[in-house]
Amino acid sequence: MQLVKTVEWRDATVRILDQRQLPSELVYLECRTVEDVAEAIETLAVRGAPAIGVAAAYGVALAGARAAELPDGDFRTSVAGAIDRLRRTRPTAVNLFWALERMAGVLDRGSEPAGVAAEELLAEAAEILREDQESCTRMGRFGADLIEDGWTVLTHCNAGALATAGSGTALAVVYEAHSRGKRVAVLADETRPLLQGARLTAWELGNAGIPVTVICDNMAAWAMSRRLVDCVLTGADRIAANGDTANKIGTYGLAVMAHYHSIPFFVAAPFSTIDADLGTGALIPIEERSPDEVREIRGQQIAPLGVAVYNPAFDVTPGDLITAIVTDKGVARPPYSRSLRDLAEREDQGAGERAAGREGVV
Amino acid sequence: MQLVKTVEWRDATVRILDQRQLPSELVYLECRTVEDVAEAIETLAVRGAPAIGVAAAYGVALAGARAAELPDGDFRTSVAGAIDRLRRTRPTAVNLFWALERMAGVLDRGSEPAGVAAEELLAEAAEILREDQESCTRMGRFGADLIEDGWTVLTHCNAGALATAGSGTALAVVYEAHSRGKRVAVLADETRPLLQGARLTAWELGNAGIPVTVICDNMAAWAMSRRLVDCVLTGADRIAANGDTANKIGTYGLAVMAHYHSIPFFVAAPFSTIDADLGTGALIPIEERSPDEVREIRGQQIAPLGVAVYNPAFDVTPGDLITAIVTDKGVARPPYSRSLRDLAEREDQGAGERAAGREGVV
């Protein structure tokens, strides 16, 4: 399957697919400054928690490359400033902070001269990208076991290749099930206000030859009651230690509806999405975005000028509404406080044990 | 409160507010033929179950006025053809069929000459409009008792003055609560695909001085979990004998969410919305509309060209998820098979008994 590249390093430039233009146009932004990258994240030219992490890492690498000729002190100040700027782009997805921590760790090594440190930063960003690709593949393999032949999967927003540097989170599962020969179809919520489902998920799945049908967000419950949905499968922007999951606004409502209709509700996310420092989802900061995202659609006014709007970009689904969380280390089941911790501990045991088959459902 | 006129008879023309242009422009269609009226209903220039009934009644009156000079046989054929044409405009709202039945009843009187029959048709349409206005006022009075001071009401689509010839169904309740001095605010779902909430409800409430905040449909569950919603209040397009309620797509999901959050879910509709011939909501025909309503927003493409779409215009909320149904004859409570029948019997007892106070909750 030929997947589109969301973030790429080319000729000392961070090349970012401008997802705001999809599906009408395939346009790349050539980011030459940290500010370019920060704005691409803020304006959702690049979105999806893992892709944001990769873009931010390359943003730091870009700052390093541009400061590589400076004296070491100035180099460090410049890169630290870039990390600071990128940290202030979006508050909810934890992968952003996780990736920036890794980049800060490389900077903290204090390698000299600056040119060497810059190379190290670039290598770390490339490693984050590579790990994300591998992580997608692993999530796909673990998750595909949960999908039965003939199922229709309802998904929300875009948790596909466009949200990562690889094959996606939730959609990696769909792609892998499909490649195993399972017949799988997708119902894609359009996902207001920014329509990532209608614009991105429908486009991406169509390209991949997966049958996809778009619905408005408010049609999901009716589709469930008509037995048009076999499971719900979404990505995640941050997962607390108890499994509470922040994801695109609307996810929580789907979880409530799935619960009412006894339909399994799955989340797929790389382990970097889990914020073990947060005991519960109540501690996850929720970004509220501009009212104009709701008042206007692609520049067209759709509500009275100046009308009050509530526009939270995310919501939090309690762990007890989630049937399973698919990660790149295996599938966690409730209670998540235990199963996510067990998966986390597996981290230190290395690939040897994984190969020995001691991985999978916790 | 100055309310906008949705449907009006003027100079042998049915004047219909073109709600597709709101909130940007206040434009009236001058319908001079039955086909004009039928198209206004089909394209949702006029929408809302009660308003559709009034518009259809005037459509028949228009056919009568245009055929008033014809021989009696031709007059009857022409008017019967108009009724037939209007019957095929939209399948779900029962008020349409109810209003056309009343007009057919007047035609069946067989008054002669045609000019007299035409006058009778016009008088009947005017009576349907007058009754609708009175019905709105009565729903407002009954329903306002359910709304507590300081509440925020979540509503869906537009069940306001724009959906009727009077002050609305659900919003009549809000207007009456407001006029009694209760502090009441409204959270308006934008209501994709045609955005009646963002375009119409927000506009109408803003004009009336009621605090209104617009949200996307997928934000409702999160708003409930954050305790931003005290009750849900919607209109209805058809109500079965057991209380199962067809209304704008998305209503059912709201009922499921309200149930999960223990928030009261109210429906307001005139008694003409109740279809006692249907035992359950499973028998209500659900209109599916064009995929382009979802693929495009106000002419802007928002999904891949030709992508598959599921676009049901309505859903059915089971009576057991509805806390109360506010009608123009009183408030029905579960079990609805009994309470709606009791209210129906009240019909024959006349205004005297109502004045004596033997009305209200059943």
Chai-1 contact restraints between the chains, C-beta under 6 A:
chainA,res_idxA,chainB,res_idxB,connection_type,confidence,min_distance_angstrom,max_distance_angstrom,comment,restraint_id
A,P23,B,P304,contact,1.0,0.0,6.0,A-B,restraint_1
A,R192,B,C216,contact,1.0,0.0,6.0,A-B,restraint_2
A,P193,B,C216,contact,1.0,0.0,6.0,A-B,restraint_3
A,L195,B,I302,contact,1.0,0.0,6.0,A-B,restraint_4
A,A198,B,I302,contact,1.0,0.0,6.0,A-B,restraint_5
A,A198,B,A303,contact,1.0,0.0,6.0,A-B,restraint_6
A,A202,B,A303,contact,1.0,0.0,6.0,A-B,restraint_7
A,A202,B,P304,contact,1.0,0.0,6.0,A-B,restraint_8
A,A202,B,V307,contact,1.0,0.0,6.0,A-B,restraint_9
A,W203,B,P304,contact,1.0,0.0,6.0,A-B,restraint_10
A,G206,B,P304,contact,1.0,0.0,6.0,A-B,restraint_11
A,T213,B,A308,contact,1.0,0.0,6.0,A-B,restraint_12
A,T213,B,Y310,contact,1.0,0.0,6.0,A-B,restraint_13
A,V214,B,V294,contact,1.0,0.0,6.0,A-B,restraint_14
A,V214,B,A303,contact,1.0,0.0,6.0,A-B,restraint_15
A,V214,B,V307,contact,1.0,0.0,6.0,A-B,restraint_16
A,V214,B,V309,contact,1.0,0.0,6.0,A-B,restraint_17
A,I215,B,Y310,contact,1.0,0.0,6.0,A-B,restraint_18
A,C216,B,R192,contact,1.0,0.0,6.0,A-B,restraint_19
A,C216,B,P193,contact,1.0,0.0,6.0,A-B,restraint_20
A,C216,B,V294,contact,1.0,0.0,6.0,A-B,restraint_21
A,D217,B,D217,contact,1.0,0.0,6.0,A-B,restraint_22
A,D217,B,N218,contact,1.0,0.0,6.0,A-B,restraint_23
A,N218,B,D217,contact,1.0,0.0,6.0,A-B,restraint_24
A,N218,B,I249,contact,1.0,0.0,6.0,A-B,restraint_25
A,N218,B,G250,contact,1.0,0.0,6.0,A-B,restraint_26
A,N218,B,G253,contact,1.0,0.0,6.0,A-B,restraint_27
A,M219,B,I249,contact,1.0,0.0,6.0,A-B,restraint_28
A,A221,B,Y252,contact,1.0,0.0,6.0,A-B,restraint_29
A,A221,B,G253,contact,1.0,0.0,6.0,A-B,restraint_30
A,A221,B,V256,contact,1.0,0.0,6.0,A-B,restraint_31
A,W222,B,Y252,contact,1.0,0.0,6.0,A-B,restraint_32
A,W222,B,D315,contact,1.0,0.0,6.0,A-B,restraint_33
A,I249,B,N218,contact,1.0,0.0,6.0,A-B,restraint_34
A,I249,B,M219,contact,1.0,0.0,6.0,A-B,restraint_35
A,G250,B,N218,contact,1.0,0.0,6.0,A-B,restraint_36
A,Y252,B,A221,contact,1.0,0.0,6.0,A-B,restraint_37
A,Y252,B,W222,contact,1.0,0.0,6.0,A-B,restraint_38
A,G253,B,N218,contact,1.0,0.0,6.0,A-B,restraint_39
A,G253,B,A221,contact,1.0,0.0,6.0,A-B,restraint_40
A,V256,B,A221,contact,1.0,0.0,6.0,A-B,restraint_41
A,V256,B,M257,contact,1.0,0.0,6.0,A-B,restraint_42
A,V256,B,Y260,contact,1.0,0.0,6.0,A-B,restraint_43
A,M257,B,V256,contact,1.0,0.0,6.0,A-B,restraint_44
A,Y260,B,V256,contact,1.0,0.0,6.0,A-B,restraint_45
A,V294,B,V214,contact,1.0,0.0,6.0,A-B,restraint_46
A,I297,B,I297,contact,1.0,0.0,6.0,A-B,restraint_47
A,R298,B,Q300,contact,1.0,0.0,6.0,A-B,restraint_48
A,Q300,B,R298,contact,1.0,0.0,6.0,A-B,restraint_49
A,Q300,B,Q300,contact,1.0,0.0,6.0,A-B,restraint_50
A,I302,B,L195,contact,1.0,0.0,6.0,A-B,restraint_51
A,I302,B,A198,contact,1.0,0.0,6.0,A-B,restraint_52
A,A303,B,A198,contact,1.0,0.0,6.0,A-B,restraint_53
A,A303,B,A202,contact,1.0,0.0,6.0,A-B,restraint_54
A,A303,B,V214,contact,1.0,0.0,6.0,A-B,restraint_55
A,P304,B,P23,contact,1.0,0.0,6.0,A-B,restraint_56
A,P304,B,A202,contact,1.0,0.0,6.0,A-B,restraint_57
A,P304,B,W203,contact,1.0,0.0,6.0,A-B,restraint_58
A,P304,B,G206,contact,1.0,0.0,6.0,A-B,restraint_59
A,V307,B,A202,contact,1.0,0.0,6.0,A-B,restraint_60
A,V307,B,V214,contact,1.0,0.0,6.0,A-B,restraint_61
A,A308,B,T213,contact,1.0,0.0,6.0,A-B,restraint_62
A,V309,B,V214,contact,1.0,0.0,6.0,A-B,restraint_63
A,Y310,B,T213,contact,1.0,0.0,6.0,A-B,restraint_64
A,Y310,B,I215,contact,1.0,0.0,6.0,A-B,restraint_65
A,D315,B,W222,contact,1.0,0.0,6.0,A-B,restraint_66
